[in-house]
Amino acid sequence: MTVPFEFGDRLTIPLIVAPMFLVSNPVMTIAACRAGVIGSYPAHSTRTREVFEEWLIETQDALAAAEAAGERPAPYAVNLVVHSSNTRMEGDLALVIKYKVPIVLTSKGAPDDVFKMIHDYGGVAFHDVASARHAEKAVEAGADALIAVAGGAGGHCGTINPFALVNEIKQVTDKPIILAGGLTNGQDLLAAEAMGACMAYMGTRFIATEESLAPEAYCAALIEGKATDIFLSAALDGAPANWYAPSLVQAGIDLDELAVTRPGKIVTSDGQSKQRYKGIWSAGHGIGATQSVVPVKALCEQLIDEYAAARQGLRKQLG
C-alpha cells in the first residue's frame, strides 16, 4: 500500500468512508479514523453552520484525545459542495479553514480559489470527477487528487465503467486517483490499487452500521437488497444518481415512467411532488455485500483482514 500523502503511514488500509448525506456523522467518522481508515461527512448534512461547527469540534476533540492516549488515528475528511448553487459554501468553507480540516472532499465545480485557500492552511483537496474532462478541469484548478466516481456508486454517481474511467483519467494526468463505485471488501481495495488507484471510497457498505444515521428500515432494506434493485435516474435534480428501487415503488413511483422522465423534472415540479420523493433511499451496486448491522470498528477490522488476505493470496498466485 502506497498512499502518496503525509498521512499515508496512519492508514491501515487505503480506504475513505464516503461522505453520505443524512447518514454520515462525527461518531461514524471518529470510529473509522480510530481504526486507521479515513472517515468523512458532508458539511451540508448539518441543518446550520452552527451545527457543522459543533461536528468539527466533536471530531477534532475525539481524535486529539485518542492521540493523547497513544493511538495514531487516520485523518478525517469533510465533503464540501463548491458549486455556486450551494448558498452555504462560503460559510462552510470558512469553518473548514478555521478548524484546518486535513482533507476536503470537494464536489460540483472546481474553483481554483477554493483549492488555494485549502492549501494555504496545509490541507489537501480531493475532487469528484466522472470523466476525463472533469479530471482536466480539476487538475487545472489545483486539486491534489481525483475521486473517480464510476458507474455503480451510490447516490450521485458517474456512469462510466471503473476500468475505462481510471484509464481515461490516467491519460490526462498523473495526479493520484481514488476509485469510487461498487467496492465492498478488502479484495476490491487491492483490485483498485492494481488498476492504478492509490485509495478507494466505500459508502453503501457503511450505511448499515450502528453509528449510522440511517433509519432501521433503510438498513433492513440494504440487508435484503441486491445490485439488481438499484435504479439509475437523473430525474430528481438533473444529475445521475443510484436509488434503491423498492423505496421508489413504495413512494408510489412508476419505474417505467421514471425511466423516461427528463433530468431535473422533479425539482421543477410542485411542492407536493417534491415531498413525495423525500422517503426514497440511495445505494450503490455493492448493496449485496451488506449482511447485517455492525459497529464501524468491526467492519473496518473485517476489511483490514480481507485486504491482508487478498495481498497474501495474490503473492501466492504470482509465484
matplotlib code that plots the C-alpha trace (Angstrom):
import matplotlib.pyplot as plt

x = [0.0, 1.5, -0.6, 1.3, 0.4, 2.0, -0.8, -0.3, 1.5, -1.6, -3.8, -4.2, -5.9, -6.1, -9.8, -12.0, -15.5, -17.6, -19.4, -23.1, -25.9, -28.0, -26.1, -22.5, -21.8, -19.0, -19.4, -19.1, -16.2, -14.3, -14.8, -13.4, -10.4, -9.5, -9.5, -7.0, -9.5, -10.3, -13.8, -15.8, -19.2, -20.8, -20.9, -24.4, -25.7, -26.0, -29.0, -26.9, -23.4, -23.5, -24.3, -21.5, -19.1, -20.2, -19.5, -16.0, -15.2, -16.6, -14.4, -11.2, -11.6, -12.2, -9.3, -7.0, -8.0, -7.3, -3.9, -3.1, -4.0, -1.3, -3.4, -2.5, -5.9, -6.2, -7.1, -10.8, -12.3, -15.2, -17.2, -17.8, -20.0, -18.1, -20.6, -22.1, -25.5, -24.6, -25.6, -23.8, -20.5, -18.7, -19.7, -18.9, -15.5, -14.7, -15.2, -13.1, -10.3, -10.8, -10.5, -7.9, -9.8, -7.0, -8.8, -11.5, -13.6, -14.9, -17.7, -19.8, -17.5, -13.7, -12.9, -9.2, -9.6, -11.2, -8.3, -5.8, -7.5, -7.3, -3.7, -2.9, -3.6, -2.0, -5.0, -5.4, -8.3, -9.7, -12.2, -15.0, -14.8, -16.8, -14.9, -11.5, -12.8, -13.8, -10.4, -8.6, -10.6, -9.9, -6.2, -6.1, -7.9, -5.3, -6.9, -4.5, -6.2, -9.1, -12.0, -13.0, -16.8, -17.6, -20.8, -22.2, -21.6, -24.4, -26.3, -24.9, -22.6, -20.8, -21.9, -18.6, -17.1, -14.4, -11.7, -12.5, -12.7, -9.4, -7.6, -9.0, -8.0, -4.5, -4.2, -4.7, -2.9, -0.6, -2.4, -3.4, -6.7, -9.2, -11.7, -15.4, -18.3, -19.4, -16.4, -17.4, -14.5, -10.7, -10.1, -11.8, -9.3, -6.4, -8.0, -8.4, -4.7, -3.9, -5.9, -3.8, -5.7, -3.9, -7.1, -10.7, -14.1, -16.7, -20.1, -23.0, -21.2, -21.1, -24.8, -25.9, -23.6, -24.5, -23.1, -25.0, -27.9, -29.8, -33.2, -33.7, -35.9, -33.2, -30.6, -33.0, -33.6, -29.9, -29.6, -32.3, -31.2, -29.2, -27.5, -30.5, -32.5, -30.6, -32.2, -30.3, -32.2, -31.3, -35.0, -34.7, -32.1, -30.6, -27.6, -27.4, -27.9, -28.5, -31.6, -33.0, -35.8, -38.2, -38.2, -39.2, -42.1, -43.1, -43.4, -45.8, -43.5, -43.8, -40.3, -41.2, -42.4, -39.3, -37.0, -38.2, -38.6, -36.3, -33.4, -34.3, -38.0, -38.8, -37.2, -39.1, -42.5, -44.9, -44.1, -46.3, -44.3, -41.1, -42.4, -43.3, -39.6, -38.3, -38.6, -36.5, -33.1, -29.9, -27.4, -24.7, -24.2, -22.3, -25.6, -25.5, -22.5, -24.5, -25.4, -26.1, -25.9, -22.4, -20.2, -18.0, -14.9, -15.9, -16.5, -13.1, -11.4, -13.1, -12.0, -8.4, -8.3, -9.7, -7.2, -4.3, -5.6, -6.0, -2.5, -1.2, -3.3, -2.1, 1.6, 1.0, -0.7, 2.2, 4.6]
y = [0.0, 3.3, 6.4, 9.5, 11.9, 12.7, 10.9, 7.7, 6.0, 6.5, 4.3, 0.6, 0.2, 2.7, 3.5, 6.5, 6.0, 8.1, 11.2, 10.2, 12.8, 12.2, 9.0, 10.0, 11.8, 12.5, 9.3, 7.2, 9.3, 9.0, 5.3, 4.8, 7.1, 5.3, 2.1, 3.6, 4.4, 7.9, 8.8, 11.7, 13.5, 16.2, 19.7, 20.0, 17.1, 19.6, 21.9, 25.0, 26.3, 26.2, 22.5, 22.0, 23.7, 21.5, 18.5, 19.7, 20.4, 17.0, 15.2, 17.1, 16.7, 13.0, 12.4, 14.6, 12.5, 9.3, 10.5, 11.7, 8.1, 6.7, 5.9, 7.1, 7.7, 8.4, 12.0, 12.9, 14.5, 16.8, 16.9, 20.5, 21.3, 24.1, 24.9, 28.4, 26.9, 26.0, 29.0, 27.8, 27.3, 30.4, 30.0, 26.3, 26.9, 29.5, 26.8, 24.3, 26.9, 27.8, 24.2, 23.3, 20.2, 18.0, 16.5, 18.3, 16.2, 18.8, 18.2, 20.0, 22.6, 23.2, 26.8, 27.4, 30.0, 27.3, 24.9, 27.7, 28.6, 24.9, 24.7, 27.9, 26.3, 23.0, 20.9, 18.8, 18.7, 15.6, 16.4, 14.3, 13.6, 11.4, 11.8, 12.7, 16.2, 16.7, 15.5, 18.0, 20.9, 19.7, 19.4, 22.9, 24.3, 22.7, 19.5, 17.3, 14.0, 12.9, 10.8, 8.7, 8.3, 5.4, 3.7, 1.7, 4.3, 5.1, 8.5, 10.9, 9.0, 8.7, 6.3, 5.1, 1.6, 1.9, 0.4, 2.8, 5.8, 5.2, 4.6, 7.7, 9.8, 8.4, 9.5, 13.2, 13.4, 11.6, 13.0, 10.4, 8.6, 7.5, 4.9, 5.1, 2.9, -0.6, -1.5, -3.6, -5.7, -5.8, -7.6, -4.8, -2.3, -4.4, -4.5, -0.7, -0.4, -2.8, -0.6, 2.4, 4.0, 4.9, 4.7, 3.8, 5.0, 2.8, 4.2, 1.8, -0.8, 1.6, 2.6, -0.4, 0.3, 1.0, 4.5, 5.5, 8.0, 5.7, 4.6, 0.9, 0.4, 1.7, -0.7, -3.6, -2.8, -2.9, -6.3, -7.6, -5.8, -6.9, -5.0, -5.5, -3.4, -0.3, 2.2, 5.0, 8.2, 11.9, 13.0, 14.3, 17.1, 16.7, 14.6, 10.9, 9.1, 5.5, 4.8, 1.7, 0.8, -0.7, 2.6, 4.3, 1.9, 2.3, 6.0, 5.3, 5.9, 4.1, 3.0, 2.7, 6.3, 7.4, 5.9, 8.3, 11.4, 14.2, 15.1, 17.5, 17.5, 16.6, 19.7, 21.9, 20.4, 21.4, 21.0, 18.0, 16.1, 17.0, 15.8, 12.5, 11.8, 12.6, 9.0, 7.3, 5.8, 5.7, 2.8, 1.6, -1.6, -3.0, -3.3, -7.1, -7.3, -5.9, -8.9, -7.3, -4.1, -4.0, -1.5, 0.6, -0.7, -4.3, -3.6, -1.8, -4.7, -7.1, -5.0, -4.8, -8.6, -9.1, -6.7, -8.5, -11.9, -10.6, -9.3, -12.6, -14.6, -12.5, -13.1, -16.8, -16.6, -14.6, -17.3]
z = [0.0, -1.1, -0.3, -1.7, 1.1, 4.5, 6.4, 4.5, 7.4, 9.6, 7.4, 8.0, 4.5, 1.6, 2.3, 2.7, 4.1, 1.7, 3.0, 2.8, 3.1, 6.2, 7.0, 7.9, 11.2, 13.6, 15.6, 12.5, 11.3, 14.6, 14.8, 11.3, 11.9, 15.1, 13.1, 10.7, 7.9, 6.7, 7.9, 6.5, 6.5, 4.3, 5.6, 4.1, 6.2, 9.1, 9.3, 10.0, 10.1, 13.9, 13.9, 11.3, 13.7, 16.6, 14.4, 13.6, 17.3, 18.3, 15.7, 16.5, 20.2, 20.0, 17.6, 19.8, 22.9, 21.0, 20.0, 23.6, 24.7, 22.4, 19.3, 15.8, 14.2, 10.5, 9.5, 8.9, 5.9, 5.1, 1.9, 0.6, -2.3, -4.0, -6.7, -6.7, -6.2, -2.7, -0.7, 2.4, 0.6, 1.8, 5.4, 5.5, 3.8, 6.4, 9.1, 7.2, 7.2, 10.8, 12.0, 9.4, 8.2, 6.9, 3.9, 2.0, -0.5, -3.0, -5.5, -8.1, -9.6, -9.3, -8.3, -8.1, -5.3, -3.0, -3.6, -2.9, 0.4, 1.5, 0.5, 2.4, 5.8, 4.8, 3.8, 0.7, -1.7, -3.4, -6.1, -7.5, -11.2, -13.5, -16.8, -18.2, -19.0, -15.3, -14.3, -16.6, -15.1, -11.5, -12.2, -13.8, -10.7, -8.3, -6.9, -5.1, -6.1, -8.2, -6.9, -9.9, -9.3, -11.6, -12.5, -9.6, -6.9, -4.5, -4.6, -7.2, -9.4, -12.7, -15.4, -16.8, -16.1, -13.4, -15.7, -18.5, -16.2, -14.4, -17.7, -19.3, -16.2, -16.3, -19.9, -18.9, -15.6, -13.2, -10.1, -7.5, -8.2, -5.6, -7.0, -6.1, -7.2, -6.0, -3.9, -0.9, 0.5, 1.1, -2.2, -4.0, -2.4, -3.7, -7.2, -7.2, -6.4, -9.2, -11.6, -10.7, -7.8, -4.6, -2.4, -2.7, -1.5, 0.2, 1.1, 0.8, 2.9, 5.8, 5.8, 7.9, 10.8, 14.4, 14.2, 11.0, 11.0, 8.6, 10.0, 10.8, 7.8, 5.5, 7.0, 6.7, 3.1, 2.4, 4.0, 1.7, -1.4, -4.4, -7.2, -9.4, -7.0, -7.9, -10.3, -12.1, -12.7, -13.2, -12.8, -9.2, -9.6, -13.1, -12.0, -12.4, -9.1, -8.0, -5.9, -4.1, -6.5, -3.9, -2.0, -5.2, -5.7, -2.1, -2.7, -5.5, -8.4, -11.7, -12.6, -16.3, -16.2, -14.2, -16.8, -19.4, -17.1, -18.2, -16.0, -13.2, -13.8, -10.2, -8.7, -11.1, -10.2, -7.4, -3.7, -3.3, -5.9, -4.2, -0.8, -2.4, -3.0, 0.5, 1.6, -1.1, -0.3, -2.3, -2.5, -4.9, -6.8, -3.8, -1.8, -1.9, 0.5, 3.4, 5.6, 9.0, 11.1, 12.7, 14.5, 12.3, 14.1, 13.4, 9.8, 9.4, 11.1, 8.7, 5.7, 7.1, 7.4, 3.9, 2.4, 4.1, 2.9, -0.6, -0.7, 0.6, -1.9, -4.8, -3.8, -3.9, -7.3, -8.7, -7.5]

ax = plt.figure().add_subplot(projection="3d")
ax.plot(x, y, z, "-o")
ax.set_aspect("equal")
plt.show()
